[in-house]
Amino acid sequence: MKKIPLIGIMVSKGKDLKPILQTYERYKGRLPVRLFTFTPQDIHWKKRTIRGLCLENKMWIKRRFRFPDAIYNRCYQKENQMVQRLETYLGPHKCFNRVTRIDKWQLYTELINSDLYQYVPETSIYHPDQLRGLLQEEKPLILKPCFGNQGKKVYMVEKTEQHLFKIYEDTFTPLYTSYNVNGFFQEIGQLVAKKKFLIQRMIYFARVDDKVVDFRILVQKEATGCWKITKGISRIAPYHFYITNRAESIHEMDEVLEALSCPSSDYESLYQKISLISIRIAQLLDERIGLLGEIGIDLAIDRDGDLWIIEVNGKPQKSIYLKLKGEQRVGIDSVYKFPLEYAYYLSQT
């Protein structure tokens, strides 16, 4: 009798064990795998066992497991030492999503030194002197943390022709305004608070009904280990926002592409370009930062119809796809099923 592969889903916190396992049990369908969830603290390295949560006879049970045949990493972490250590026991290429908390500066350097360089906004590491120099051009700039912060602490800053310094957060209404350059940099210092930030050229997003929009593309590996676009959505920001972190509504990407108020090329060519770029980003990062199974990519089209890479998320937020309604929810199952299919694929190789 053929052994059913054992797949472990590694999560950061104990409180996530049951809800995450419930979700993936619901969507695994007839895939011949046995699932359990665990945290890094549940691993007993000497005994080569893991204490995890599983579903047996419709009951939630915590028990000890052998090391699994493949691991789906759903922890949010900068480093991959844990994954490397697991692979010394499981073998190479058995644990995917080696890096889930992607450094935006590393991402920038990888993209700018690739065939995707033309889609990357001008970016530099934040330093007061660097910001001072860039502000002389009197063009708005974006300050953002190097590590994902769920869209928080993304600031727009500018120096006007009248030498007025302004800081914005989320909306086009200034958070801070002053003619005092020293006061301005003191305020910036408090906002950055010794964390690693980036300075990026402001991209004026295209609009629908005078509201800025961007696109989030979920790219995943499926049962054959190949990258595939699972779902593409668009986030529409509230009126007067320059960022979509507090989206007013979520729509299918196709629907918004057709409604864009920019001198873009036709819908079909835009869709094709977004698809090609998204797959290429996934392939590139898979090669350069380690084995991945899924990423979320934020893209934007500017007012001139040009396409830009805004963010790449190593641990994609999946609940956002559940906000789609009616026929737009077609394919939602794959969002959760593809990682399990890929884990099964790794267990067989």
N, C-alpha and C positions, 0 to 999 in steps of 0.2 A: 504493500500500500504506500502510495507516494506521500511523503511528509508535507504537511501544510506549512508554508513559510511563516515564521514568527517575525512580525514587524513591530518595532518599538517607536513610539512617538515621544520625543524628549521635549519637555516643557520647562519653563523657568520656575513656576511656583506650584505648590501642592494644591492650592485652590483651583488650579486650571485642569487638574487631572481628569475629573469627571466630565465637565462640560465639553472639553476638547475631544475626549474619547466618545462621548455621546454623538457629537457631530459627525465624526469620521465613521463610526459604526452605522449611522443613518445613511451615509452616502456610499458606502463601499459596495453595495449591491451584492452580486454573486462572485465577486473577486475572491479567489481561494487563499485568503490570508487570515492569520490570527493577530489581532491588535492588542497592544497594551500601552498605557502611558506611564511615564516616569519622569522624575527630576534628576539632575546630576547628583544630588545628595543621596539618591536611592541606589546608587551603584556600589556594590561591594567588590572592589577590585581583586582582592586576594582570593575570594571564593568564586570569582567570575560569575556572579549572579546579580540580578537587578530586582529590587522589590517594586513591583508596579501594580497598576489597577487594570483589571480586565472585566469583561462582561461574560459571565458564564450562566447559562440557563436563566437568562433574564435577571440575573443578580449581579451587583457590583461587588467584586471581590479583590482584595489586595493579597498578592502572593508573590513568591519568589520565582523568577524566570531565569533560564539560561540566557546568555548573551544572544540577542536576536540575529536574524539573517540579514537584516537591513534596518537602518535607523533614519527616521525623518526628523530632522532637527527643527523644532519650533521655538527654541530659546532665542531671546534677543540679546546678542552678545557681539562684542568687538573682535575678540580673539578666537582662535580655533584650536587652542591646545587640547580642549576636551575632546573635540572631534578626532584630533590626531592620536590621542591616547586610546580612544575607542577603537580606532582602526588597527592599532597594534594587536588587538584581540579579535576583531571581526575580519581583518584583512582590508586591503586598499579598496577604495570606491564602494564602500558599503554604507557610508553615512553621508547624506547629502544636505546641502545648505551649510557649507563650512563656515561662511561668514554671513551673518544676518544683520548686523549693525554696521552698515557700510560707511566708511569715512568718505565724505564728499570731496575732500581734496584728493584722496587716492583715486576716486572715481574720475575726477576731472583730469588728472595726469594720465590715466589709462585711456580715456576717450580722446584727449587732445593729441595723443601719440598713436592714433589709429586712423582708419579710413572714415571715421565719424566726426573728425575734428570740426568740420564746417557747421555742425549742428549744436556746438557747445558754446554757451555765452562766455565772454571774456571773464576770467575769474582769477583772483589772487587771495593769498592768506591775509587776514586782517592784521594790520598794524597801524597805529595812529598816523605815522608818516606816510604810509601807503595811501590811506584814505584821504589825507590832506592833499596829496598830489593829484589824486583822481578827481577830487571835488573841484579842482581848478577848471576842469572842462565844463563845469556848470550843467552836468547831466545827472539825473537821478541814478542812484546806485542801490543795490540790495545787500543787506547784511544778513547772513544766515548762519546758524550753528553747523559745525562740521559733521556732527552726528545727529541723526533724526530726532526730532522733538515734536512729532505729530503736528507739524505746521506752525508751532508756536515760536515766538522770538524771531520772526522774520520781519526785519525792519527795512523801510525805504528811507534813504537819507538824500539830501540835496543842498546845494548852495546856489541861490538864485543870482540873477544878474545884479540885484541890489545888495548882494553880500549878506543875504538873510539865510541863516542855517535852519533846516527843518528836519524833524524826525517823524516818521509815520509808522504806525503799527496796524496792519490789516486794512485800514481804510485810507481814502485820500484826504481825510481830515487830519491835520498835523497833531501829533502827540506833544511836540515840543517845537518852539519857534524862538530864535534869538539872533541878534546881531553879534553876540559875544562868542568868538571862536573858542576861547578857553572854556567857557561854560558849556558849549556844544560838545567838545571832546570829553569833558568831565561827565556829561550825561551819557555819552556813548560808552565810556568806560564802565559806568554802573550797569548799563544794559548787557554789555558783553561779559562783565564779571569774571575776567581771567579765563574764560572758556575759549576754545579754539573756534574762531569764526572765519567765514569767507566773505570777500567783497565780490559782488557780481554785477555785471552790467544789467540795468533794468530792461526787461522785455515787456513791451506793451502788448498784452494779450488781445487777441481778436475777441469780439463781443457778439452776443446774441441778446437782442432786446436791451442793448446798452449795458449788459452785464458781462464781465470777463468770464471766459471759459478755458478749461484745460482738459486734457485727456489722460486717463489712467488705463494702461494696458497691462493685463495680467498675462505673463508668458510662462508656460510650464512645460516640463518634459512629461511625456505620456508613456504608454505601455511599451513603446519601442525605443525609448531613451532619446527621442527627437524633440526639439523645441517646437512649441506650437502656441499660437495666440488663443487663449481660452476665452477671454472676454475683454471687450473694449468699451469703456464708459466715458462719459463727459460730466464734469462737475461744473455747475453754473453758480457763480458767487452771488451774494446779495448785492444789490445796487450800491455803488460807491466804494466797493471793495476792490483792491488791486491784487488780491490773492484768493484762492478758492478753498482755503483750509476750513472755512465754515460754510460749506456748500449749501446753497439755498435749495437746490434740487439736483437729482442724479438722473441721467438719461443715457440711452444707448448712443455710442459714438457716432454711428451712421446718421442718426437723426439730427445731431448737432452739426456734424460736418456739412450737411446740406443747407443748414440755416445760417452759417457763418456770415457775419457782415465784414468781410475783408475781400480785397481783390485777389482771391485765391484762384488757383487753377481748378479744374473741375473736380467734383467729389471723388470720382473713381481714382484719379491719379494721386490725390491726397491720401486716400485710404491705402492705396498700394504703397506709397512712400512710408506711411506710418507703420505698416506691417513689416516692410523690409528692414527699417531702422530698428524696430523693437526686437526682431529675431536676431539681428546682428549684434545688438547690445548684449543680449543674453549669451550668445556664443562667445563673444569677446571676454566677458567677465568670467564665464565658466572656465575659459582657458587660463586667465590671469590671476584670479583670486581663489580658485579652488572649486571643487565639485558643487554645483548648484542644481536645484530641481525646480525652482520657481523664483521669479522676481516681479515686482510691480514697477512699471515705468511711467513717470509723469512727463508728458510732452505738451508743448503749447505751440499754437500758430499765432504769429504776431499780426499786427494790423496790415502788413504788406504781403501776408500770405506765406511767410517763411516759417519753417518748422524748427523748433528748438527742444533740446533735451534738458529738462528741468531737474528731475530727481530720479534716483533708482532706489527702490526699497527692497532690502534683502528678506524682510519678513512681511509680505504683503498683507494689508488689512482686507480680510475677506468679507466681513459683515457689510461692507459698503455695497456689494453686489446684491445683497438681499433686499436692498432698498428699491431695486427695480420692480416695476409692476407689470402685471398682465403678460403679454407675449414677450416683453423684454427680458423676462426671467428664464427664457429658454436657454438651456446650456448651463444653468447654475450648478447642476449636479457635478459637472466636470471640474469646477473650481476646487471641489473637495476630493473628487475621485482620482484625478490625474496624479497627485502626489503618491497615492496608495498604489496606483498602477506602476508608477516609476520605481517605488520601493520594491514591488514584486519583481520587476525587471532586474533590479540590482541583486535581489536574492537568488536569482537564477543564473547569474553570470559568474 
